């Protein structure tokens, strides 16, 4: 069962069919009940009219054997007194239920001649009819009656009438319910036949519509499975020419594949560049050690230490980049950028610091690394002077590092933040570094919710601006020391 309804298509079809089935059953039930109530009410109205007609004749002191209502073939009538004794009934009535008495033969009593004499002696005017003698309204019951051997269901109406000679009488008159039974039966049969057919149509249409709607999803699934099997991230899933949710899903999937492809390519390039960068100091160090092993007097100890330090710094840079790529979040401690800038500039002869106290939230070690990398880059290109400024600007802290060197071409102001990029190909690796400093600085800035850009300095050199959001207290509301 779980496999049968394991697809969205099956569940959608089942759900739509069940909803329609419940709606049809509720509507059909309401229709049958309403139809039955209306037809029963019409039968009751006919029965009440018949009873009222007989009651009017009784109130007019019409003899029992001359009552016109007793001659109707499809309307059984009974007349009973206050004690429930049957006084008169329809001629062809053989059996009756639902009127309170099952008798169909009148009890022996005064003859109709006596009734006539009583009527002649009575001081009342035979032609007069007092409306108060007939009780308003009627009571209704359901029962059966057998007339000429045919038994049917009837709706009976009971009307009470006050007569001067017989006291209070009750007239029971019935109307057949055959029309009600026939109409209800026909409607029920139509529903029993039509509802399953309608549900079948709903299920079929839902199955076809959902299948057509989900066809692009199946195409996306097959393509994703093929991409996973082939490991070819250059492939893309098909995008339907619509503007619905499935089209947006396909576009988002392709965007994700593009980002994943770029990430993988970037990772591969990073591994290749890192391997290349590590090969040089390791090879140099190995050569020096091999020479020292064969000729101890030729050992270049300073060069070996220098290569080891360079190798250590490169490994530290690679480790930091790996942590940043893994999504490491900076610590949410307060950092005074002015104090951090002075610490980074300490011991550097050409550096001038112009800073006002500005606090940001982040990692002191990582932000210090950013300033150190920017100053290292500035020292490699400055002629005489490097200026570090720290200021507030709106809701941001801005740190500027400017030099008076040759500056940066506009086309290179973004490329220099790529990993392992050196603009001067003629520079030695010792002078130019591994090309990771600025890439690390920008990654750290982004992780702290800020930006790092390169531009032109007023003195003609390069200007690097680090922008970070101010700490909570500096934005005018309560701060959280652990807030990132």
N, C-alpha and C positions, 0 to 999 in steps of 0.2 A: 504493500500500500504506500509506503514512504517513497519507493522508487517510482510508482505510478504517478504520484503528485509531486515529484521532485523538481519539476521544471516550473518556471514562472508561467509559461503558457498553460499548463494543466491547472495550476492553482487559480489563474485568472478566469479560465473557463468554468471551473467548478464554482468559484465565488460568484460570478455573474449569474450562473444558472440557479444557484441556491437563492440569491437575492430575488431574482425574477419569480422563482417558484413560491417563495414566501409571500411576495406581493400579490401573485395571482391567487393563492389560496385565501389570503385575507380579503382581496377584492371580491372573489367568487362567493365566499361565505357571507360577506356583507350584502352582496347582490341577492343571494338566495333568501336571506332573512328578510330583506326589504320587500322582495317580491311576494314572499309568503305572507308577510304582515299586511301588505296592501290588498292582496286578494282575499285574505281572511277578513279584513275590515270591510271590504265590499260585500262579502257574503253576510256578515253581521248586519250591515245596513239593510240589505234586502230582507233578512229575517225580522229585523225590528219593524220595518214597514208593514210586513205581513201581520205581525203581532199587534201593531197599533191599529191596523184596519179591523181586525177581529175585536179588539178591545173597544173600538168606537161603536161597532155594532152591538156589543153587549151593553155598553153605556146607553145606547138608544133603545134598550129593552127588546132587542131582536130575539125571537125564540131560538133555542139552540139548534133545532133541526133546520132552521132557515139561514144559518150563518153561511155567507158566501165563501169565507176563508177555508171552510172544511172541504170544499170541492176541488181545491187546487191539487194537481197531480204531483208536482215536484216540491211542494211545500207542506211537510207534515205539521199538523197543529194539534195541540192538546190544551184542554181547559180544565183547570183544577180549582177546588175551593180552598178555603183557609186551612182545612185539615188535610189537604193533599189528596182528596178524593177526586178521581177523574170524573168529570161531568160530560165531556164531549171530546171526540178525536176525529181526525180525518178518516174517511170511509175505508180507504185501501191500506191504512197503516196496520202492519202486522206485528212489528217489534220496534222498540225505541230505547235508547240509552242516552244519558246525559241530561235528562230533564228533571231528575229527581224522582220520577215514577216510571216504571216499566209497563204499566197497564195501558192497554189500547182499547179496552171495552168499557164504556161508561157504566158507573154504578147505578142500580135501580133507584128511582126517586120520583119526584113529581113529574107528571107528563107535561108535554108542551101545551096541552089544553089548559091545564091548571095554570101554566105560566101565562097563557093568554088571558085567563080570567083574572089572575092577579094583576095583569097589566090593565085590564078594563076597570078593575075596582080601584086601582091606584089613583090617587089624586094628581099624580105628576102628568105632565103633558108628554105623550109618547114621542112627539116630534122634537122635543127639547133635548139638548145635550149640554151638560155642564162639563167644561174642560177639566175642572178640578177632580172629576170622578176617575180620570185616568192618571196613574202615577207618572211623573216625568222620568224620562230615561228608561233604560233597560239593563238587565244583567245578561251576560253572555256565557255560554258554555259550549264545549265541543262534544259531540256524541255521534251515534249511528242510528239509522232508521231503516226498517225493511218495509218497502212498499211494493205490493204485487210480486213478492219474491225477490226483489232486488235490494240488496243491502249496500248503502253508501254512507260516507261520512258527511255530517251536517254541522253547520254553525247555528246554534239555537239562541234565540233572544226571548227573554221572559219579561212580560209587561203586566203590571198589576192594574186592575180596574175595580172600582167600587160600584156595585149594583144595588138598587133598592130592595130587590126581592131575593137575591142570592148572596148578598154580602160581598166580601172582597174575593175576587177571582183572579187567577193568574193564567195568562195566555202564553203558551210556549209555541213559538213558530220557528221553523228551521229553513235554512237555505243550503243547498248542496255545495260541498267543497271540491267537487270533481274538477272544476276549472283551476282551482288553486293547486291541486295535486298534479294535474296535467302540466300546468305551466312550470311548476317547480321541477317536476321530473324531466321535462324537456330541457330546461336550463341546465340541470345537473348533468344530464347526458351529454349536452353540448360541451360543458366544461370538462367532463372526464375524457372526451375525445379531443377537444381543442387544446387543453392545457398541455398534455404531453407533446403534442405536435409543436406548439409554440415554444416549449422548453427546448425541444430538439433544434428548432431554428435558432434560438438564442445561443445554445451551446455551439452549434456549427459556425454561426457568424462570429461569435467571440473567439473561437479557435482559429478561424481564418484571419481575423483582424489582428489578434495578438501575434500570430505567426508571421504575418507580414510586417508588423511593427517591430518584432524582435529579430527579424532576419538580419538587419545590419549588426546587431549585437553578436550574433553567431559569427558573422564575418570578422568582426573585431576579435572575437575569442580565437578563431582559427589562426588569424594572422599573428596574434600575440603568442600563441603556442608555437607557431613556426619561427618567430623571432627568438623565443627562448631556446628552441632546439638548435637553431643555427648560430646563435650568439652574434647575429648580425644586427647591430643597433642602427644601421643606416636605413633599414626597412621601416615602413610606416603602415599603420592600419588604414583601411579605406574609410573615407569620410562621406557619408550620405549627403546628397544635395538637398537637404532640408534644413529647417531652423528649429528643430525640436531638441529634446534632451539628449537623444542618442547622437545627434550631430555634434552637440557640445561635448559629449563624452568622448567621441572620436577625436575632436580637436584637442581636448585636454590630454588624451592619451598620447597623441603625436607630440604635443609640447613636452610631455614628461619623457618620452623616448628621446627627443632632441636634447633635453637637459641631461639625461642619463648618458647619451652618446658623448656630449661635450665633457661631462665629468670623467667618463672613462678615458677619453682621449687626453684630457688634461692629466689624469693620473698616470697614464702610460708615458706621456712626455716628461712628467715630473720624475718618474722612476728612471727614465733614460738619462735625463739631465743630471739627476743626483748621482747615478752610477758614473757618468762621465766626470763629474766634479770630484767625486771621491777617488777616482782612479789616479788622478795626477798626484795629490799629496801622498797617497799610499805608495805609489810607484817610486816617488822621490825618496820617501822615508826608507823603503826597502833597499833602494840602491845605496843609500848612505850607510845603512847597517851592513850590507854585504861587503861594501868597500872597507868599512871599519873592521869587519871580521877578518878580511884578508890582509889589510894593511892598517893596523891600529893607529899608526902615526898620521894617517890621512883622515881620521875621523873629524867631520865638521859638526861639532856638538851644537853650535848655535843654529845651524841650518836644520838639524834634526829636531831641535826643540821648536824652531819656528814652524816646521811642517806639522809637528804634532799639535801645536796650538791651533794652527789653521784647520787641521782635521777635526779637532775638538769643537771649534766654533761652528764648522760646517755641520757636524753631527747635531749640535745643539739647535742650529737653525732648522734643520730637517725635522727634528723632533717637535719643535714648536709648530712648524707648519702642519705636521701630521695631527697634532692636537687641535689646531684651529679647524682643519678640514673635518675632523670628527665631531665638530660642534661644541667644543669646550666653551662654557660660558665664563666670563670674567667674574671675579669675586666682587661682591657689592659693598666695598669699603670706600670711604671718602678719601679722595686724593687731592692734595693742593698742587695744582699744576705749576704755580710759581716756584714753590720750593723744589718740585721735581725738576724743573728746568735748570735751576741753579745747581742742583746736584749733578745733572748730566753735563753741564758746562764746566764744572770744576776740573782744573788741570788742563783745560784747553786754552791756549794763549790767545788765539784770535777771536774768541767768542765773547760777545757782549749780550747781557740779558737785561731786557726791559719788561718787567712783569708786575702785574697787580694780583693780589690774592684771589684766586678762582678755584672753587672746588667742583670736582666731578665725581661720579660714582663708577668704580671699576677696579681693575687689578693694578696695583702700584707697580709691580714688577713688569707687567706687559706694557704699560704706558711708559715706563722708564726705558724699556727696550725700543719703543717707537722713537723717543727723543734721541737716544743714543745712535740709532741707525740714521736718523735725519742729520745729526751733527757729523757723523762719520762721512756721509755722502757729501755734505757741504765742505768739509775739510779737504776732500780730494779735489774739489773744483774751485775753491775760493782762492783769490789772489792775496788779499790782505785781511779782510774782515768778514766776520759772520755775526749776524744779529738774530737774537731769539726774542720774540715778543709774546706776551701772554696777556689777553684782555677778554672782557665780556662784550658780547655783541648779541643783543636781544636775549633769547633764552639759551644761548650757546656760549661755550668757552672756546676761544680761538687761539691757537698756538701757531706762530709763524716762524719759520727758519729760512733766512735769506742770506745769500752769499753774493760776492761781487765778481763771480767768475764769468765764463762765457755765456752762461744761460742755457736754456733748452729750446730747441726748435718746437714750434707748435705741434708738428706731426708726431713728436716723440713724447709729449707730455702725458700720454696715457700708456704708451708702450713700455715706459721705464718701470711701471708697476707690475709687469709680467715677470714671472719667475725665470731666473737664470738669463736675464736680458742684460747685455752690456752694450752701451751705445758706442764706445770707442773700441773697435776690434783690435787696435794695435797695442792696447794696454796690456800689461802682464797681469796674470791672475793675482799676483801678490798685491799689485797696486789697485786693481779694479775690483777685487773680491769675487764672490761667486754669483753675484747678481740676485741675491735673496733679500737684502736689507730692506729695500723699498717695498717689495712684495709682502714681507712680513709686517711692515708698518701699516700698509693699507688693510691687510686682513685683520689686524688687531683693532684698527679704527672702526672697521665695519662691525666687528663683534661687540664693540662698545656703543653701538648705535650712532656712530659718527661717520665722518668722511675725511679723506686725505687727497688733496689735489695739488697739482704742480702748475706754476705760472711764472710770470716774470717779476723780478724784484725791482724796486725803484732804482737800485744802483746798477742795474743792467744784468745781474746774474739770475739765478733761479730762486723762486720763492715757493716753499712747501707750506701749505696751510692745513692744520689739523683742527677739525671742528667736532666738538663733543657736547652732548646735552649737559646742562648744569645739574648739580645735585639738587635733591628735593628742597632743601632749605633755601637755596638760591632762587627757586622758582616761586617762592612765596607761600609754600604750604609745608605741612609737617613732613619730615623726612624719615626714612627707614634706613638705618645703617647697613642692613642686609639687603637693601634693594639693589638689583643689578643695574 
